[in-house]
Amino acid sequence: MRKILISGASRGIGKAITLKLLKEGHLLSIGVRNKEDLINTPLDPKSNNPDSFLVHTYNATDKKSSKKWVEKTVEAFKGIDTIIHCAGILKRTNLIFSDNEIQDIEDLWKVNVIGPWILTRDAWKYLSINNSARIIVLVSMSGKRSKGNLAAYSMSKFALMSLCQTMRNEGWGKGIRVTAICPGWVNTDMAKGINYFPKEEMTQTDDIATICSNLLDLPNSSVPFEITVNCQLETTF
């Protein structure tokens, strides 16, 4: 049983991971922007055991919310040994962007890079006192290659992959193992309107959840740093 922080847990991949790990009996603290989105859903706090399930407001652009979330989780669970970073946004910003798209670029940077960086920093001392802590980061295939014209999104994901590598370097001697999961198209709301690949042929959120569950069971000596998952054939990246 682990004591887990999950960001971006109210939808998509984060929601699928949360539901699976909840069934497996872990202590879960989920960070969401709007708690109201969980009312009358399987993640409604009123429908779950408060001793093992905590919901906290978390905004990746608000530095203070990260620290408050970590403190509340430690108070409830007496520690943290796992972070699963799922919060992220996608913007269509191209290389030759317009002046009114500057804010989109800044938002991508704040949410996709600075957010997980700060959350990891705030939880680091708790991860460090556990000899088998885990950090799982949903990066993207866009953090490994720039295939289309979404310049700003890909930029943020390349930076996130670099951050994962440094987390791994800094945490290795403390027993912290880091895994960057890099999926291609996943059947989520985020993919709608961006890609017209048949959704039934995309990677499914439950499959990513299974991967995360398996990672938590592996010993320190066998945790992979990078997992690429793609529903389409790519010969180079």
C-alpha positions as CSV (number, residue, x, y, z in Angstrom):
1,M,0.0,0.0,0.0
2,R,1.4,3.4,-1.1
3,K,0.7,7.0,-0.1
4,I,0.2,8.6,-3.4
5,L,-0.3,12.1,-4.8
6,I,-2.0,12.3,-8.2
7,S,-2.4,15.5,-10.1
8,G,-4.9,16.0,-12.9
9,A,-7.1,13.3,-11.4
10,S,-10.5,14.5,-12.3
11,R,-10.4,13.5,-16.0
12,G,-8.6,11.5,-18.7
13,I,-5.5,9.5,-17.8
14,G,-5.3,10.9,-14.3
15,K,-8.9,9.8,-13.5
16,A,-8.3,6.2,-14.9
17,I,-5.1,5.9,-12.8
18,T,-6.9,7.1,-9.7
19,L,-9.8,4.7,-10.1
20,K,-7.5,1.7,-10.6
21,L,-5.3,2.5,-7.6
22,L,-8.3,3.3,-5.4
23,K,-9.6,-0.3,-6.1
24,E,-6.1,-1.7,-5.2
25,G,-6.3,-0.2,-1.8
26,H,-3.7,2.6,-1.9
27,L,-3.9,5.8,0.1
28,L,-4.7,8.4,-2.5
29,S,-4.5,12.2,-2.3
30,I,-5.8,13.7,-5.5
31,G,-5.3,17.3,-6.7
32,V,-8.0,18.9,-8.8
33,R,-8.8,22.4,-9.9
34,N,-12.5,22.1,-9.1
35,K,-13.7,19.8,-6.4
36,E,-17.3,20.3,-7.7
37,D,-16.4,18.3,-10.8
38,L,-16.2,15.1,-8.6
39,I,-19.7,15.4,-7.2
40,N,-21.8,12.3,-8.0
41,T,-18.9,10.5,-9.7
42,P,-16.9,7.5,-8.4
43,L,-14.3,10.0,-7.1
44,D,-16.8,12.0,-5.0
45,P,-15.2,12.3,-1.5
46,K,-18.6,11.5,0.1
47,S,-18.6,8.1,-1.6
48,N,-15.1,7.1,-0.4
49,N,-13.3,6.4,2.8
50,P,-11.8,9.6,4.2
51,D,-9.1,7.6,5.9
52,S,-7.7,6.5,2.5
53,F,-9.0,9.1,0.0
54,L,-8.3,12.8,0.1
55,V,-9.3,15.5,-2.4
56,H,-7.5,18.8,-2.4
57,T,-7.6,21.9,-4.5
58,Y,-4.6,22.0,-6.8
59,N,-3.8,24.5,-9.5
60,A,-0.4,24.0,-11.2
61,T,-0.1,27.7,-11.8
62,D,-0.5,28.5,-8.1
63,K,2.8,27.8,-6.2
64,K,1.0,28.0,-2.8
65,S,-1.6,25.3,-3.7
66,S,1.2,22.7,-4.2
67,K,2.6,23.3,-0.7
68,K,-0.8,23.2,1.0
69,W,-1.7,20.0,-0.8
70,V,1.5,18.3,0.3
71,E,1.1,19.5,3.9
72,K,-2.5,18.3,4.1
73,T,-1.6,14.9,2.6
74,V,1.2,14.4,5.1
75,E,-1.1,15.4,7.9
76,A,-3.6,12.8,6.8
77,F,-1.4,9.9,5.7
78,K,1.8,10.6,7.8
79,G,3.9,10.7,4.6
80,I,4.1,10.5,0.9
81,D,6.0,7.9,-1.1
82,T,4.7,8.3,-4.6
83,I,3.8,11.2,-7.0
84,I,2.0,10.6,-10.3
85,H,2.0,13.8,-12.4
86,C,-0.9,13.8,-14.8
87,A,-1.9,17.5,-14.9
88,G,-1.2,19.1,-18.2
89,I,-2.7,21.2,-21.0
90,L,-2.4,21.3,-24.8
91,K,-2.4,24.4,-27.0
92,R,-2.2,24.6,-30.8
93,T,0.5,27.2,-30.7
94,N,2.7,27.0,-33.8
95,L,6.2,28.1,-34.4
96,I,5.1,31.3,-36.1
97,F,2.7,32.4,-33.4
98,S,0.6,35.5,-33.2
99,D,1.1,38.2,-30.6
100,N,-2.1,37.1,-28.8
101,E,-0.7,33.6,-28.3
102,I,2.1,34.6,-26.0
103,Q,-0.2,33.8,-23.0
104,D,-0.7,30.3,-24.4
105,I,3.0,29.7,-24.5
106,E,3.4,30.9,-20.9
107,D,0.5,28.8,-19.7
108,L,2.0,25.7,-21.3
109,W,5.3,26.4,-19.6
110,K,3.7,27.0,-16.2
111,V,1.3,24.0,-16.2
112,N,3.4,21.4,-18.0
113,V,6.8,22.1,-16.6
114,I,6.9,24.5,-13.6
115,G,3.9,22.8,-12.0
116,P,5.3,19.3,-11.7
117,W,8.7,20.8,-10.8
118,I,7.3,22.7,-7.8
119,L,5.1,19.8,-6.6
120,T,8.1,17.5,-6.7
121,R,10.2,19.9,-4.8
122,D,7.5,20.4,-2.1
123,A,7.2,16.6,-1.6
124,W,10.9,15.8,-2.1
125,K,11.8,15.5,1.6
126,Y,9.0,13.0,2.2
127,L,10.0,10.9,-0.9
128,S,13.6,11.0,0.3
129,I,13.0,9.3,3.6
130,N,11.4,6.3,1.9
131,N,13.8,3.9,0.4
132,S,11.5,3.0,-2.5
133,A,9.7,6.1,-3.5
134,R,8.2,6.5,-7.0
135,I,7.7,9.5,-9.3
136,I,5.7,8.8,-12.5
137,V,5.3,11.5,-15.0
138,L,2.9,11.5,-18.0
139,V,5.1,13.2,-20.5
140,S,4.1,12.4,-24.2
141,M,5.7,11.2,-27.4
142,S,5.8,15.0,-28.0
143,G,8.6,15.1,-25.4
144,K,10.7,12.8,-27.6
145,R,10.2,14.1,-31.1
146,S,8.5,17.1,-32.7
147,K,6.3,15.4,-35.4
148,G,3.8,18.1,-36.2
149,N,3.6,21.9,-35.8
150,L,2.6,22.2,-32.2
151,A,5.8,24.0,-31.3
152,A,4.9,25.3,-27.8
153,Y,3.4,22.0,-26.6
154,S,6.3,20.0,-27.8
155,M,8.7,22.5,-26.3
156,S,7.1,22.1,-22.9
157,K,7.2,18.3,-23.1
158,F,10.8,18.2,-24.1
159,A,11.5,20.3,-21.0
160,L,9.5,18.0,-18.9
161,M,11.5,15.0,-20.1
162,S,14.7,16.8,-19.2
163,L,13.2,17.5,-15.7
164,C,12.4,13.8,-15.3
165,Q,16.1,12.9,-16.1
166,T,17.3,15.3,-13.4
167,M,14.8,14.0,-10.9
168,R,16.2,10.5,-11.6
169,N,19.7,11.7,-11.1
170,E,19.0,13.5,-7.9
171,G,16.8,10.8,-6.4
172,W,18.7,7.7,-7.3
173,G,20.8,7.5,-4.2
174,K,17.7,8.1,-2.0
175,G,15.8,5.2,-3.5
176,I,13.6,7.4,-5.6
177,R,12.8,5.8,-9.0
178,V,11.4,8.0,-11.8
179,T,9.5,6.8,-14.8
180,A,8.5,9.0,-17.8
181,I,5.5,7.6,-19.6
182,C,5.4,8.8,-23.2
183,P,2.2,7.9,-24.9
184,G,1.1,8.9,-28.4
185,W,-2.6,9.4,-29.0
186,V,-4.7,8.4,-26.0
187,N,-8.5,8.4,-26.1
188,T,-9.2,11.4,-23.9
189,D,-11.0,14.7,-24.3
190,M,-7.7,16.4,-24.9
191,A,-7.2,14.5,-28.1
192,K,-10.6,15.5,-29.5
193,G,-10.4,18.1,-32.3
194,I,-6.6,17.6,-32.6
195,N,-6.4,14.2,-34.1
196,Y,-8.9,12.2,-36.2
197,F,-7.4,8.8,-35.6
198,P,-10.2,6.4,-34.6
199,K,-10.7,6.6,-30.9
200,E,-11.2,2.9,-30.5
201,E,-7.7,2.4,-32.1
202,M,-6.0,4.8,-29.7
203,T,-4.3,3.8,-26.5
204,Q,-6.9,3.7,-23.8
205,T,-6.7,5.4,-20.4
206,D,-7.2,2.1,-18.6
207,D,-4.1,0.7,-20.3
208,I,-2.0,3.6,-19.0
209,A,-3.5,3.0,-15.5
210,T,-2.4,-0.6,-15.7
211,I,1.1,0.4,-16.6
212,C,1.3,2.7,-13.5
213,S,-0.1,0.0,-11.3
214,N,2.6,-2.4,-12.5
215,L,5.3,0.2,-11.9
216,L,4.4,0.5,-8.3
217,D,4.9,-3.2,-7.7
218,L,8.4,-3.4,-9.2
219,P,11.5,-3.4,-7.0
220,N,14.0,-0.5,-7.2
221,S,16.3,-2.6,-9.3
222,S,13.8,-3.1,-12.1
223,V,12.0,0.3,-12.6
224,P,12.3,1.5,-16.1
225,F,13.0,5.2,-16.6
226,E,11.1,5.6,-19.9
227,I,8.1,3.8,-21.3
228,T,6.9,4.7,-24.8
229,V,3.3,3.7,-25.8
230,N,2.1,4.3,-29.3
231,C,-1.0,3.3,-31.2
232,Q,0.8,4.1,-34.5
233,L,4.0,2.9,-36.0
234,E,6.8,5.3,-35.9
235,T,10.2,4.2,-37.0
236,T,12.2,7.2,-35.7
237,F,11.9,9.5,-32.8
